[in-house]
C-alpha cells in the first residue's frame, strides 16, 4: 500500500490524548495507520490536497439495524410509539431473507460512509428464511467499512407474552450455538481488525433472563462484547418494573450486563442511580438522538452521563426509526438536544464531534480508532468547507454548526472509500436499483 500524504489541510482535529488541533498541516498515511501529523511533511507516494478542508477521525456508529432501510417511512409505523412501531413492522421483516439482509446492509453502510463513518456496529436480532449474520459481514467487506456486527436474538414470542411474532423467535439453545459459530468464524480481536463480533440479545422484553445471563457468560468466555437495548422509553421502564420488579439498570447489573465490555443502546430513561452504576462500572451507552425524537422516546441525559464519566458514543439506529443514517447529522442533533434540555452552553460542537469519533471508538473497545495520532488506524474523514453550508463561517472547524452533511473523502485502514463525494467500492446505481426492487417486492406481498 503506497504512502498517502494529505497536504495543507486548513484544520486537522486529531481527537488525540492532548486534544491537538492543527492549522495548515499535513497527515501522512503508511501501511494502514497514521504515520505522522504536523506541518511540512513529505512523501514519495501519493498526495491529496487538504486545502479548504477540515480533517477529522472517521466517525463511529455504535448502534444500527442495517436491515431496516428496506422499511423506511412505512404507513402505520410513521407515527407510532416504540411497541406499536415494532408490532407494525415485525410481519414485514418476517418476509426478509439473505438477499434482503445483504443488500440492505450494503446500502446502509454506503449511506454511513458518505456521512463520514468509518466504523459501524450492527445489531441483527432476527434471522428469517435462512438469513445469517454473515449476510451483513459479507456486505461490509464489499463496502470496505470497519465492522462490529452483533449476533442478536429474540426468544420470547407473542404466545409467551413477548412482543415479536412466534415465527421470528428462536430456541435459546440454537441461539447460543450460533453465537459460538459466528464468533469462532468471524471475530478478529487483533489491533486494526476489520471485523469484531459481539453478542446481543435484542431486549429485556424479547428474551428470557436465562438467555441474558448465559450470553454474558459466553461473551466473557470468548472475549467479546455485549450489547442490547435498554431503558429506551417509558413503556420499556414500565415493562421492567412489572415483569422484573426493578428498573432496567438493576436488571442489567443482576444478570452480568454491566462493565467495560458492555454497551447499551438508547438509555433515554436512566435515572441518577443507573447513571452512577454505569459510570462506576464503565458500561457504555449508544446515544441515538434522531431515533429517540422520531419515536417520541425523549432526550437521553447525555450531559449527566458525560459529567458522571459514562462512556458515550453515537448511533443512528435502524433506518425504519430514524429514517436516515447520517452520522454527522446525528452528532449535530445530539448537540442541539442537549442544549434544548440543559441550555445553550450544555454541549459544544467540538464535544459532540468527540462523542461521534473517539467516544464511539472507546464504547466499542477500539482505542486504535477514533483519533488521528501516530500508530492509530488511518480511518480519516475529510470535509470540504468551501461550499454553501460553510460559507461565511468564522470557524469552519465548527462543522456541526456550519458544515457539510456529506464527506468529500473517506479513508478506512488507509484505503480510500469515498473520493470526491462518491463511493469507490460499489456501483451505487446498480445497488440502488436492487435495493428499491426489494423494497417494492415487500410492499406488494
C-alpha positions in Angstrom: 0.0 0.0 0.0 1.6 3.3 -1.1 2.1 6.2 1.3 -0.6 8.9 1.1 0.0 12.5 2.2 -3.0 14.7 3.0 -1.3 18.0 2.4 -2.0 21.6 3.6 -5.3 20.9 5.3 -6.9 24.0 6.7 -7.6 22.2 10.0 -6.8 18.8 11.4 -8.9 17.9 14.5 -7.0 14.9 15.9 -9.0 13.9 19.0 -5.7 12.6 20.4 -5.0 12.4 24.1 -3.8 16.0 24.1 -6.8 17.3 22.1 -4.5 18.7 19.4 -5.8 20.8 16.6 -3.5 21.7 13.7 -3.9 24.5 11.1 -2.3 24.4 7.7 -0.8 21.0 8.4 -0.3 17.6 6.8 -1.2 14.0 7.7 0.8 11.0 6.5 -0.7 7.6 6.0 1.5 4.5 5.8 0.5 0.8 5.9 -3.0 1.5 7.1 -2.0 3.7 10.0 -1.4 7.3 10.7 2.4 7.8 10.4 2.7 11.5 11.3 0.6 14.6 11.8 2.0 18.1 11.6 3.5 20.8 9.3 5.9 20.3 6.3 5.6 16.5 6.0 6.9 14.8 2.8 6.3 11.6 0.9 7.5 9.8 -2.2 4.0 8.4 -2.5 0.6 9.9 -3.4 -0.5 13.4 -2.3 -4.0 14.7 -1.7 -4.8 18.3 -1.2 -6.4 19.2 2.1 -6.7 22.9 1.2 -10.2 24.2 2.0 -10.9 21.2 4.2 -11.3 20.1 7.8 -9.8 16.6 8.6 -11.2 14.6 11.4 -11.1 11.0 12.6 -13.7 8.8 10.8 -17.0 8.9 12.7 -18.1 5.8 14.7 -21.6 4.4 14.7 -22.3 2.3 17.8 -25.9 1.2 17.1 -27.7 0.3 13.9 -30.2 -2.2 12.4 -29.0 -2.2 8.8 -31.7 -4.4 7.5 -34.4 -1.8 8.3 -33.6 0.6 5.5 -35.9 -1.6 3.3 -38.7 -0.4 5.5 -38.4 3.4 5.8 -41.5 5.5 6.2 -43.9 2.6 6.4 -47.5 3.7 6.7 -48.9 2.7 10.1 -45.4 2.9 11.6 -44.6 6.6 10.8 -46.4 8.0 13.9 -46.3 5.1 16.3 -44.5 4.7 19.7 -41.9 2.0 20.0 -44.0 -1.0 20.9 -46.7 -0.2 18.3 -44.0 0.6 15.7 -42.4 -2.9 16.3 -45.8 -4.7 16.0 -46.4 -3.0 12.6 -43.0 -3.9 11.2 -42.4 -7.4 12.6 -44.6 -9.1 10.0 -42.8 -7.3 7.1 -39.4 -8.2 8.5 -40.5 -11.8 8.7 -40.6 -11.8 4.9 -36.9 -11.0 4.6 -34.2 -13.5 3.5 -30.4 -13.4 2.7 -30.8 -11.1 -0.3 -32.7 -8.5 1.7 -30.1 -8.7 4.6 -27.1 -8.4 2.3 -28.5 -5.6 0.0 -29.9 -3.5 2.9 -26.5 -3.8 4.7 -24.6 -2.7 1.6 -26.9 0.3 1.1 -26.9 1.3 4.8 -23.1 1.1 5.0 -22.7 3.2 1.9 -25.0 5.8 3.4 -22.9 5.8 6.6 -19.7 6.2 4.6 -21.0 9.2 2.7 -21.7 10.8 6.1 -18.1 10.3 7.3 -18.5 7.0 9.1 -15.5 4.5 9.1 -16.5 2.1 11.8 -20.1 0.8 12.4 -21.6 -1.7 14.6 -24.9 -3.5 13.7 -27.5 -5.2 15.8 -29.2 -8.1 13.8 -31.6 -9.9 16.0 -33.9 -11.7 13.6 -33.0 -14.4 11.0 -36.0 -15.3 8.9 -35.9 -17.6 5.8 -32.3 -18.6 6.0 -30.7 -15.2 6.8 -27.5 -15.3 8.8 -25.1 -12.8 10.4 -22.6 -13.3 7.6 -25.0 -11.8 5.1 -24.1 -8.4 6.8 -20.5 -9.3 7.3 -20.1 -10.0 3.6 -21.8 -6.8 2.7 -19.4 -4.8 4.9 -16.4 -6.4 3.2 -17.7 -5.2 -0.2 -18.1 -1.6 1.0 -14.9 -1.5 3.0 -16.0 -0.2 6.3 -14.7 -1.4 9.6 -17.5 -3.6 11.1 -18.7 -4.7 14.5 -21.7 -6.9 13.9 -23.6 -8.4 16.8 -25.4 -11.7 16.9 -28.7 -10.6 18.2 -31.7 -12.8 19.1 -35.3 -13.0 20.2 -36.6 -16.0 22.1 -40.0 -14.9 23.7 -42.8 -14.7 21.2 -46.4 -13.4 21.5 -47.7 -16.7 22.8 -45.3 -16.4 25.8 -46.1 -12.8 26.5 -43.4 -11.2 24.3 -43.8 -8.6 21.5 -42.4 -10.5 18.4 -44.5 -13.0 16.4 -43.7 -16.6 17.3 -42.3 -17.1 13.8 -39.5 -14.6 14.4 -38.2 -16.1 17.7 -35.6 -18.9 18.0 -34.9 -21.6 20.5 -32.4 -20.4 23.1 -30.1 -23.5 22.6 -29.9 -22.8 18.9 -29.2 -19.1 19.6 -26.3 -19.9 21.9 -24.9 -22.4 19.4 -25.0 -19.9 16.6 -23.3 -17.3 18.7 -20.4 -19.7 19.2 -20.3 -20.4 15.5 -20.2 -16.8 14.4 -17.6 -15.7 17.0 -15.3 -18.6 16.1 -15.7 -17.9 12.4 -15.6 -14.2 12.1 -14.3 -12.4 15.3 -10.8 -10.9 14.9 -9.6 -9.5 18.2 -6.3 -8.1 16.8 -5.5 -4.4 16.7 -6.6 -3.0 13.4 -9.2 -5.7 13.0 -11.8 -5.1 10.2 -14.4 -7.3 11.9 -15.2 -8.0 15.5 -18.3 -9.8 16.6 -20.5 -9.0 19.6 -23.4 -10.9 21.3 -26.6 -9.0 21.6 -30.0 -10.5 22.7 -32.5 -7.9 21.5 -34.0 -6.5 24.6 -35.4 -7.4 28.1 -38.9 -7.8 26.6 -37.9 -10.3 23.8 -35.6 -12.8 25.6 -35.5 -14.6 28.9 -33.4 -13.9 32.0 -31.7 -17.2 31.3 -30.6 -16.2 27.8 -29.3 -12.8 29.1 -27.3 -14.5 31.8 -26.0 -17.3 29.6 -25.0 -14.8 26.8 -23.0 -12.8 29.3 -21.1 -15.9 30.4 -20.5 -16.9 26.9 -19.2 -13.5 25.8 -16.7 -13.4 28.6 -15.5 -16.9 27.8 -15.0 -15.8 24.2 -13.6 -12.4 25.0 -16.2 -10.5 23.0 -18.5 -7.6 23.9 -22.2 -7.5 24.9 -24.9 -5.2 23.5 -28.7 -4.8 23.9 -31.4 -2.1 24.1 -32.1 -0.7 27.5 -34.4 2.0 29.1 -35.5 3.3 25.7 -38.8 4.9 26.7 -41.4 4.9 29.4 -43.0 1.7 28.1 -39.7 0.0 28.4 -39.2 1.0 32.0 -42.8 0.1 32.9 -42.3 -3.4 31.4 -39.2 -3.9 33.5 -40.9 -2.8 36.7 -43.9 -5.0 36.0 -42.0 -8.1 34.9 -38.8 -8.0 36.9 -39.7 -5.8 39.8 -36.8 -3.5 39.2 -35.6 -0.7 36.9 -33.6 -1.6 33.7 -30.2 -0.7 35.2 -30.7 -3.0 38.1 -31.9 -5.8 35.8 -28.8 -5.4 33.7 -26.5 -5.5 36.7 -28.2 -8.6 38.2 -27.6 -10.5 35.0 -23.9 -9.5 34.5 -24.7 -6.9 31.9 -22.5 -4.1 33.2 -18.8 -3.5 32.7 -16.4 -2.1 30.1 -17.2 -4.9 27.8 -20.9 -3.9 27.6 -22.7 -1.1 25.8 -26.4 -0.4 25.8 -28.5 1.4 23.2 -30.6 4.4 23.9 -30.7 4.7 27.8 -33.1 7.6 27.4 -34.7 6.9 30.8 -31.7 6.1 33.0 -32.1 7.7 36.4 -29.3 9.1 38.6 -28.7 5.7 40.3 -28.4 4.0 37.0 -26.1 6.7 35.6 -23.8 6.2 38.7 -23.9 2.4 38.2 -22.8 2.8 34.5 -20.1 5.3 35.4 -18.6 3.1 38.2 -18.7 0.0 36.0 -17.6 1.8 32.8 -20.7 0.5 31.0 -21.1 2.2 27.6 -24.1 3.9 26.1 -25.0 4.3 22.4 -27.0 7.6 22.2 -29.4 7.6 19.3 -30.9 11.2 19.2 -32.7 11.2 15.9 -34.4 7.8 16.5 -35.4 8.9 20.1 -37.0 12.0 18.6 -38.7 10.1 15.8 -40.3 7.6 18.2 -41.1 10.2 20.8 -39.0 8.4 23.4 -37.4 11.5 24.9 -34.0 13.1 25.3 -31.3 10.9 26.8 -29.4 12.5 29.8 -26.1 12.7 27.9 -24.9 15.7 29.7 -25.4 14.0 33.1 -23.8 10.8 31.7 -20.8 12.5 30.4 -20.3 14.5 33.6 -20.5 11.3 35.7 -18.0 9.6 33.5 -20.2 7.2 31.5 -18.6 6.3 28.1 -21.0 7.6 25.4 -21.0 7.1 21.6 -23.5 7.9 18.9 -25.8 5.6 17.0 -28.0 6.2 14.0 -30.3 3.3 15.0 -32.3 1.5 12.4 -33.4 3.3 9.2 -37.0 2.4 10.0 -36.9 4.6 13.1 -34.6 7.4 12.0 -35.3 7.2 8.9 -31.8 8.1 7.8 -28.2 7.0 8.6 -26.3 10.3 8.5 -23.8 10.2 11.4 -22.6 13.8 11.1 -26.2 14.8 11.3 -26.7 12.6 14.3 -23.8 14.4 16.0 -25.4 17.8 15.3 -28.8 16.6 16.6 -27.1 15.3 19.8 -25.5 18.7 20.4 -28.8 20.6 19.8 -30.9 18.3 22.0 -28.5 18.7 25.0 -28.9 22.5 24.5 -32.6 22.2 24.4 -32.6 20.3 27.6 -29.8 22.0 29.5 -29.0 25.4 28.0 -27.1 26.8 25.1 -23.7 26.1 26.7 -24.5 22.5 27.6 -22.6 20.9 24.7 -20.1 22.4 22.2 -19.7 21.4 18.6 -16.3 20.0 19.5 -17.6 17.9 22.3 -20.4 16.4 20.1 -17.7 15.6 17.4 -15.6 14.0 20.1 -18.6 11.7 21.1 -19.0 10.9 17.4 -15.4 9.8 17.0 -13.2 9.0 19.9 -16.2 8.4 22.2 -17.8 5.8 19.9 -14.5 4.1 19.4 -14.0 3.8 23.1 -17.5 2.4 23.6 -16.7 -0.3 21.1 -13.4 -1.2 22.7 -11.4 0.3 19.9 -8.7 2.7 21.2 -6.9 2.0 17.9 -9.6 4.1 16.2 -11.3 7.4 16.6 -8.2 9.6 16.8 -5.5 10.8 14.5 -2.1 10.3 16.0 0.9 8.2 15.0 0.2 4.5 15.2 -3.6 4.8 15.2 -5.6 3.3 12.3 -5.9 5.5 9.2 -9.7 6.0 9.4 -10.0 9.6 8.2 -12.8 11.9 7.1 -12.1 14.9 5.0 -14.8 17.6 4.9 -14.9 20.3 2.2 -15.6 23.7 3.9 -15.6 25.8 0.8 -19.3 25.2 -0.1 -22.6 26.8 0.6 -23.1 25.2 4.1 -19.8 26.6 5.4 -19.8 30.0 3.6 -19.5 32.9 6.0 -18.5 30.7 8.9 -15.9 32.4 11.1 -14.8 28.9 12.4 -15.0 26.3 9.6 -13.8 23.7 12.2 -17.1 24.0 14.0 -18.5 21.5 11.5 -21.7 20.8 13.5 -22.7 24.5 13.5 -22.0 25.3 9.8 -20.6 22.5 7.7 -21.3 19.8 5.1 -23.6 16.9 5.7 -21.6 14.7 3.4 -17.9 13.9 3.4 -15.6 14.8 0.5 -13.0 12.0 1.0 -13.0 9.0 3.4 -10.2 6.5 4.2 -10.6 3.3 6.1 -7.3 1.5 7.0 -5.6 3.8 4.6 -7.9 2.8 1.7 -10.0 5.5 0.0 -13.6 4.5 0.3 -15.1 7.9 -0.8 -13.4 10.1 -3.4 -14.9 13.5 -4.3 -18.1 12.7 -2.6 -18.6 9.4 -4.5 -18.3 5.9 -3.1 -15.5 4.0 -4.7 -16.1 0.4 -3.7 -19.5 -0.5 -5.0 -21.5 0.5 -8.1 -24.1 2.7 -6.4 -26.7 3.0 -9.3 -26.9 -0.8 -9.5 -27.1 -1.1 -5.7 -29.9 1.4 -5.6 -31.8 -0.4 -8.3 -31.6 -3.7 -6.4 -32.5 -2.1 -3.1 -35.6 -0.4 -4.5 -36.7 -3.5 -6.3 -36.5 -5.5 -3.0 -38.4 -2.8 -1.2 -41.1 -2.7 -3.9 -41.5 -6.5 -3.6 -42.0 -6.2 0.1 -44.7 -3.6 -0.4 -46.6 -5.8 -2.9 -46.6 -9.1 -0.8 
